Amino acid sequence: MKTTRRQSLKTTAALIAAPALVSPWARAQDKFPSRPISLICPWPAGGASDGAVRSIGEALARALGGATVTIDNKPGAGGTLGATAMLTAKPDGYTLTQLPLGIYRLPHMQKMAFHPVNDITHIACLTGYTFGIAATADAPFKTIKEMVAWAKANPGKLDYGHTGAGTTPHLAFEEFAFKAGFTTNPIPYKGSAEILQAILGGQIPVMSGTTEFVPHVQSGKLRYLATLGSKRTKAFPDVPTVRESGWDTISESPFGIGGPKGMDPAVVKLLESALQKVSQDPKVLEVFDKFHQPVIWMDSAEYSRYAARTFAQERATIERLGLLPKS
């Protein structure tokens, strides 16, 4: 059968048009990543956050078929330096950051360079912190109720460490203190690793932070007084929540991975898919369990809605605690 000129022209046109039929998703898969990805950890090296982010980075590299993912620690400013970096980073998927809850709160308390909803592409949420209160083994109190009684008998003398002004461990403890009716002397640190050095070195008797202190509770150097979450932890079923101890304070803190605004939706989809694999990676789950972090999965769409909702809710929290700046 002979091929007509018209059929030949149709075939040629189809071949020319074929690249246009390839989806952006497929093109993104072909091109990304072609160089190392930088994943910012806005906390110091050595703490629970750093451990979790490094584990996520390693698993992300595997999920992307052997890509290179480097961890860039940018500690300070209450964990907001990763979000700040998104303002100048190219939206090409090669600069990503961990997104702690504080980025939705601190812009209500002080002028920040970024908007946590408009300036960030929320790619996926993976897990969340379990916050707790720990004390040295030789502290003059052994339970959370005894700590409150001691603090009331010694106004303003309860030193405690937290991860920075306006961070969740800081505000959760202050809300608890307000409801329990005692005053404190809060001492800020750049991250959990620094707090641990301080409390183990005897510089502070109490800390409010993520459960990076657990190994030292198990060794007997620290006491786990209470968890700030809504439920007792699986590993310490005998440790009460602050709420069930009599003070209605709950603080839970999901976190995920984001990039600059304006990212290619195909690259976002590719990273989202890879991060979903990360959330199921046995090595990552082992690290999450070590720090008592549950899996909290949200895809990009759900995480973006969460960000907008949380930004509004955090303003209400700051206003309730009387921490909104006076205009």
Buried (B, 14 or more C-beta within 10 A) or exposed (E): EEEEEEEEEEEEEEEEEEEEEEEEBEBBBEBBBEEEBBBBBBBBBBBBBBBBBBBBBBBBBBBBEEBEBEBBBBBBBBBBBBBBBBEEBEBBBBBBBBBBBBBBBBBBBEEBEBBBBEBBBBBBBBBBBBBBBBBBEEBEBEBBBBBBBBBEEEEEEBBBBBBBBBBBBBBBBBBBBBBBEBBBEBBBBBBBBBBBEBBBEEEBBBBBBBBBBBEBBEEEBBBBBBBBBEBBBEBBEEBBBBBEBEBEBBBBBBBBBBBBBEBBEBBBBBBBBBBBBBBEBEEBBEBBEBBBBBBBBBBBEEBBEBBBEBBEEBBEBBEEEEBEEEE
